[in-house]
Amino acid sequence: MKNEKIKNILFTLAFPVGMYLIMELITMTLVHRHVLNSMLDVKTLIRNSGISAMIAFALSFNLTSGRFDLSLGAQRLAGTIIGGVIAIKLNLSGIWLLLFAIFFGLVFGFLTGIMFITLRVPPMVLGIGMGLIWEVFPYLVSEGKGLNLFGKTGMGILSDTAFIIGIVTVVGLIVTVLLNKTRFGYELKAIQGSQLIAQNSGINIFRNTVLCYTFAGALVCIAGVMDVSYTTQMAASLGLTSNGVVAANMFAMTLGNYIGRRSNSSVGIIVAALTIRIFSYGLTQLELSEANTSVFNMLLFVGFLVFLANEHLFSNRRAIKARVAEAVEYKKEAGIA
């Protein structure tokens, strides 16, 4: 048991450590530069990893049950901008901005979930429609200006590295408890196995679905606050352009669920987000453009999906050979020709 735990820990740590060593070797060989060259790089890596982890958490609530909510980007935009505008007008601190953003994220996520179970349309179709609707609200509230935190007092804590680490840790613990220690988590796992069987066994799949949408809305708004605290600006966009940042973190969610097999999904997603950000940082040190960096990230993602689709291929072949060998040995011992 103890050896198994050690193996699981080493397996989990192998991803970020291995990625760092690989990218360090590549960058030092090609451009004679480290992946992380200053403390500022480390802080930026932590912040970006935290943002990716929050979005990956949000995706995991619905995507693992076969629902891809395309309105998450718009919810992130709406909750962050509306919460920020209210906090600024009331002369409140960054903590209140975060709380307002979480509140509006819960509201937008809840309403999206209610619309899903009421209209019963495919989740991607619903996500497009709701996303277009949610994008209008921050545009109206901010009068098209978006959110600007530059020069605003009391917002510095949001970009503090220790605060970001604390937020990611607390959210990770909450998600772990939700998924592993609550009725909601047990029902979600049953629904992920078979929605029909779960419903026939008495599980209220509609209530669980609404809760998944609600929690996802809050998580993407936390990511939005972490993002705007550093950039100081968030534009009010239309036309569903807000969903790109969410879709870009599907890799972190998928890799996180794979790593989580040996620990838990929360730890797996955080480690996966860190691993992918290290990879992106290494590409940046190679002076690749943002577009080229995205291409390499997606190629790695596709490669990982191919691996997942065929991961049992070799183990199945070994199992078949072992059974054939056992059958041959049995025939020899039994004297069967």
Secondary structure, DSSP 4 states (H G I P E B T S, - for coil): -HHHHHHHHHHHHHHHHHHHHHHHHHHHHHTS--S--SHHHHHHHHHHHHHHHHHHHHHHHHHTTT---TTHHHHHHHHHHHHHHHHHHTT--HHHHHHHHHHHHHHHHHHHHHHHHHH---HHHHHHHHHHHHHHHHHHHTTT--EE-TT-TT-GGGG-HHHHHHHHHHHHHHHHHHHHSSHHHHHHHHHHH-HHHHHHTT--HHHHHHHHHHHHHHHHHHHHHHHHHHH-EE----TTGGGHHHHTTHHHHHHHHHHGGGS-HHHHHHHHHHHHHHHHHHHHHTT--HHHHHHHHHHHHHHHHHHHHHTTHHHHHHHHHHHHHHHHHHHHHHT--
